[in-house]
Amino acid sequence: MPVGTKGTVKGLTPGDLRSIGAGVVLGNTYHLYLRPGADLVREAGGLHDFTGWDGPMLTDSGGYQVFSLAKTRSISEEGVEFVSVYDGSIHSFTPELTTRVQEDLGADVAMVLDECPPAGVDREYQAQSLRRTARWAERCKVAHGKEDQALFGIVQGGLFADLRRESLERTVAIGFDGYAVGGLSVGESREEMLATLAVVAPELPADKPRYFMGIGDPVGVLQVISLGVDMFDCVLPTRLARHGAALTADGRINLRNARFRRDLGPLDPECGCEACTGYSRAYLAHLVREDELLGHRLITLHNVYFMTHLCREAREAIVEARFEEWSRTWIERFHGS
Amino acid sequence: MPVGTKGTVKGLTPGDLRSIGAGVVLGNTYHLYLRPGADLVREAGGLHDFTGWDGPMLTDSGGYQVFSLAKTRSISEEGVEFVSVYDGSIHSFTPELTTRVQEDLGADVAMVLDECPPAGVDREYQAQSLRRTARWAERCKVAHGKEDQALFGIVQGGLFADLRRESLERTVAIGFDGYAVGGLSVGESREEMLATLAVVAPELPADKPRYFMGIGDPVGVLQVISLGVDMFDCVLPTRLARHGAALTADGRINLRNARFRRDLGPLDPECGCEACTGYSRAYLAHLVREDELLGHRLITLHNVYFMTHLCREAREAIVEARFEEWSRTWIERFHGS
């Protein structure tokens, strides 16, 4: 899912996203609640009408941003208090509020409010936290009334296998339209992340979508797919683009590198996107060096296309029962080994 | 002519420009010579191939930037020495060099190297300068060898009617494919500018294109058209867009203004561009306030569309012999009077 943090996937129009074949687009409740405000988005007919994206859309609950961006906060049974990154004003999120805000935003999928503790907090904290997150999840489900909007629960529990199982059981017991794995990819090693996911993923209901929150590098995406994940989001492809870095079948390249200055070949010879079929590496490198908007736009377009295309290939490989081999070959080439 | 200073009209693709119906796109020799270099552009097959714009293209000679951007310089009969705005390196432009560079860039129209003195220099300086510019123009014509590229002369002479006539006679005597009026819109009043243009325009050859360099506000464009000008360029529409300002039939509006925050109407109700038909003022205002790339992109698209459409209407009005009335009505409405 390309991330449209503030109601736009950086530099791309809905038409671009359609031409790419993007599926679900993600919006951030934290940002949209503060700017331009959920009441305005509701008045505009919801995020679809406001942004012009008529495809599927998912909003997070804002919990992750509260815990990762906010300068100060207090957490209680009731909810979480935080300081806006925009203007220092103080706000509270409760399960009821974030549910209502997401109903106002009107995405197709809403998420429960969860606490996302940073890597390294102790077992006792994780245990208390996941139980509160489960109680919050229950309140979200009770508060949720929008019938054409799915609501997903979130499994927490840090790196502790038994706590993950406890969180999963509590969340599944409440019953949601889909299940996310949160609290990973927050500072732990990739090995720890995958080991923890390997505990949770097989026990998630097989007939509901499984969403791994916050991974977007190509190899990571293939790794979580191999563990049974269906959905994932990350700002990485769009953020990389703004720094001049492009994803290609032969690995990540940075167009600020001197070797691309006179390279008249395409960005990624195997890619069919507008950036790769219409321009040379030399032109894109020129745009990036001059900090031209078009450079950001075209590389963002490519990176989102690249990830969308990768996932489409993964899906085909799964259907044809050749995912493991395809994925291994792909990762080896991407790593240049 | 939308300005693609560094080989890109800020944020827009050639496809956007085609969909807008843009005609000639302008490139800046000064910038392209320094970054990425005319040799690279030539190697890429010229500006058309390098940028992907297959419509008509014009490059200036770089003279204007040398005289307006460069920190220090010396002017001699041979040419002009200047300091690069990019890295402080020292370069020289001669009529022969800028002609060759423009041949390398490969635009459809090239311009002679001229000196563009600032407003307020004295009569004696203007007289000496226009004569040197005429000698440079002659050298450009001699140096120019690219048969599928037009070469335009430039009339200088400041605000002195007799000097303008002298410059015009000298330039026309050399013989070019088109004629530009330079050295106006450089700090003098609009009245002085139009009065001076009124001296020159009627005496320019009627069978060659007339290009007024450096005007791009809607009213100014209509004013110079009424004096017989065929072509003009200015960064104003694209620069305004980056500051959140949009051109509309009812005047210029700035989307940072609080009154647009909750305005769910279209940017310009009479405009058919992608920004006006696909999004609300409230959404665009949100993008502008959040400094989102898509905001710059969509408002740039609108402003360029607006100017292109205005010129198309002007052309129709001229053909139907109702330009003066149409133009007067248009200006009154734009000014809100």
Chai-1 contact restraints between the chains, C-beta under 6 A:
chainA,res_idxA,chainB,res_idxB,connection_type,confidence,min_distance_angstrom,max_distance_angstrom,comment,restraint_id
A,K6,B,E290,contact,1.0,0.0,6.0,A-B,restraint_1
A,T8,B,E292,contact,1.0,0.0,6.0,A-B,restraint_2
A,T8,B,L294,contact,1.0,0.0,6.0,A-B,restraint_3
A,K10,B,L293,contact,1.0,0.0,6.0,A-B,restraint_4
A,G11,B,L293,contact,1.0,0.0,6.0,A-B,restraint_5
A,G11,B,L294,contact,1.0,0.0,6.0,A-B,restraint_6
A,P36,B,H286,contact,1.0,0.0,6.0,A-B,restraint_7
A,L40,B,R262,contact,1.0,0.0,6.0,A-B,restraint_8
A,A44,B,L264,contact,1.0,0.0,6.0,A-B,restraint_9
A,F50,B,Y283,contact,1.0,0.0,6.0,A-B,restraint_10
A,G52,B,G278,contact,1.0,0.0,6.0,A-B,restraint_11
A,G52,B,Y279,contact,1.0,0.0,6.0,A-B,restraint_12
A,R262,B,L40,contact,1.0,0.0,6.0,A-B,restraint_13
A,L264,B,A44,contact,1.0,0.0,6.0,A-B,restraint_14
A,G278,B,G52,contact,1.0,0.0,6.0,A-B,restraint_15
A,Y279,B,G52,contact,1.0,0.0,6.0,A-B,restraint_16
A,Y283,B,F50,contact,1.0,0.0,6.0,A-B,restraint_17
A,H286,B,P36,contact,1.0,0.0,6.0,A-B,restraint_18
A,E290,B,K6,contact,1.0,0.0,6.0,A-B,restraint_19
A,E292,B,T8,contact,1.0,0.0,6.0,A-B,restraint_20
A,L293,B,K10,contact,1.0,0.0,6.0,A-B,restraint_21
A,L293,B,G11,contact,1.0,0.0,6.0,A-B,restraint_22
A,L293,B,L293,contact,1.0,0.0,6.0,A-B,restraint_23
A,L293,B,H296,contact,1.0,0.0,6.0,A-B,restraint_24
A,L294,B,T8,contact,1.0,0.0,6.0,A-B,restraint_25
A,L294,B,G11,contact,1.0,0.0,6.0,A-B,restraint_26
A,H296,B,L293,contact,1.0,0.0,6.0,A-B,restraint_27
